[in-house]
Amino acid sequence: MLAIPVHRARVAPVFNWCSRVLLFPEDARDCSQCREEVETISADSIERLAILRRKGVNVLICGALSPELLHYAENLDLKIICGVAGDISEVLGAYQEHKLDEPRFWLPGCQGRRCYRGGCYVGDSERRRTMPGGQGRGLGQGQGQGKGQGRGGRMGGRGAGPGGDCICPNCGNSVPHERGIPCTQMKCPKCGTAMTR
């Protein structure tokens, strides 16, 4: 079974705060194949992962995930693909075609390969087990000392805080910023262009 936390038909940007998770068979290619919707608003993050595992979930595709939850998921034998953004159906299709490494599915603020934990297929001959950016210890082959300096804070150190507005660079329309949702993942309600902060 495959699980994807969802917010407005897209992969929820932060698993720790999500309230809905969709469950699919592992060969699913679009949202019509959803088997179950799990409401997790009353569960804490650790309990949320345990619930998914009890329901038979083997693979979790998500946005950001705290290091503590990554470690706990590995203890549950959950395969994790994190740092993913995009429309649920498009993400499902890309997962089946081993194309989640394409830049269009990168969570804003994350650069480089997705984080594949628990042995998930990367889409090439190498299974990478390092966190994108930041100070990883390199859980893959070799010494993996993780000498990257990181990018400093959420969203590459450019986060503008919980308040303010998301602004359309095309038509100038603005909407109140929603906590936990990067403006770049919001579409302008007037023209459909990706918003900026």
Residue pairs with C-beta under 8 A, 6 or more apart in sequence:
1 23
1 24
1 25
1 26
1 35
1 55
1 56
1 57
1 58
1 59
2 23
2 24
2 25
2 26
2 28
2 57
2 58
2 59
2 60
2 61
2 92
2 95
3 21
3 22
3 23
3 24
3 38
3 52
3 57
3 59
3 60
3 61
4 11
4 21
4 22
4 24
4 60
4 61
4 62
4 88
4 91
4 92
5 11
5 12
5 15
5 18
5 20
5 21
5 22
5 62
5 63
6 12
6 18
6 20
6 21
6 22
6 88
7 13
7 18
7 20
7 181
9 31
9 87
9 88
10 85
10 86
10 87
10 88
10 185
11 61
11 62
11 63
11 84
11 85
11 86
11 88
11 91
12 18
12 20
12 62
12 63
13 63
13 64
13 85
13 107
13 180
13 181
13 182
13 185
14 63
14 64
14 65
14 180
15 45
15 48
15 60
15 62
15 63
15 64
15 65
15 69
15 82
16 45
16 64
16 65
16 66
16 69
17 180
18 40
18 48
18 62
19 39
19 40
19 41
20 37
20 38
20 39
20 40
20 41
21 37
21 38
21 40
21 48
21 52
22 31
22 34
22 36
22 37
22 38
22 88
23 34
23 35
23 36
23 37
23 38
23 52
23 55
23 57
24 33
24 34
24 35
24 92
25 33
25 35
26 58
26 59
27 96
28 34
28 92
28 96
29 89
29 92
29 93
29 96
30 89
30 92
30 93
31 88
31 89
31 92
33 92
36 55
38 51
38 52
38 55
40 47
40 48
40 51
43 51
45 66
45 69
46 69
46 72
49 60
49 69
49 72
49 73
49 76
49 78
50 76
52 60
52 78
53 76
53 77
53 78
57 78
58 77
58 78
58 79
59 78
59 79
59 80
59 81
59 120
60 73
60 78
60 79
60 80
60 81
60 82
61 81
61 82
61 84
61 91
61 95
61 100
62 80
62 81
62 82
62 84
63 82
63 83
63 84
63 85
63 107
64 82
64 83
64 107
64 110
64 154
65 73
65 80
65 82
70 80
70 82
70 115
70 117
73 80
73 117
73 118
74 80
74 117
74 118
77 118
78 117
78 118
79 116
79 117
79 118
79 119
79 120
80 115
80 116
80 117
80 118
80 120
81 95
81 100
81 114
81 115
81 116
81 117
81 120
82 114
82 115
82 117
83 106
83 107
83 110
83 114
83 115
83 132
84 91
84 100
84 105
84 106
84 107
84 114
85 105
85 106
85 107
85 108
85 185
86 94
86 104
86 105
90 105
91 100
91 105
94 100
94 102
94 105
98 121
98 122
98 123
99 105
99 123
100 114
100 123
101 113
101 114
101 122
101 123
101 124
105 114
106 114
107 182
108 155
108 182
108 184
108 185
109 151
109 154
109 155
109 156
109 158
109 182
110 132
110 133
111 132
111 133
112 132
112 133
113 122
113 128
113 130
113 132
114 122
114 132
115 128
115 129
115 130
115 131
115 132
116 122
116 127
116 128
116 129
117 129
119 127
120 127
121 127
122 128
127 140
128 140
129 138
129 139
129 140
130 136
130 138
130 139
130 140
130 144
130 146
133 148
133 150
133 151
133 156
134 148
134 150
134 151
135 146
135 148
135 149
135 150
136 144
136 146
136 148
137 144
137 145
137 146
138 144
138 145
138 146
151 157
153 159
155 182
160 177
160 197
162 177
162 179
163 177
164 177
164 197
165 174
165 175
165 176
165 177
166 174
166 175
166 176
166 177
166 178
166 183
166 186
166 195
166 196
166 197
167 173
167 174
167 183
167 195
167 196
167 197
168 174
168 188
168 190
168 191
168 193
168 195
168 196
169 193
169 195
169 196
170 188
170 191
170 193
171 188
171 190
171 191
171 193
173 188
173 189
173 190
173 191
175 186
175 189
175 195
177 183
177 197
178 186
183 195
183 196
183 197
184 194
184 195
184 196
185 194
186 194
186 195
187 193
187 194
187 195
188 194
188 195
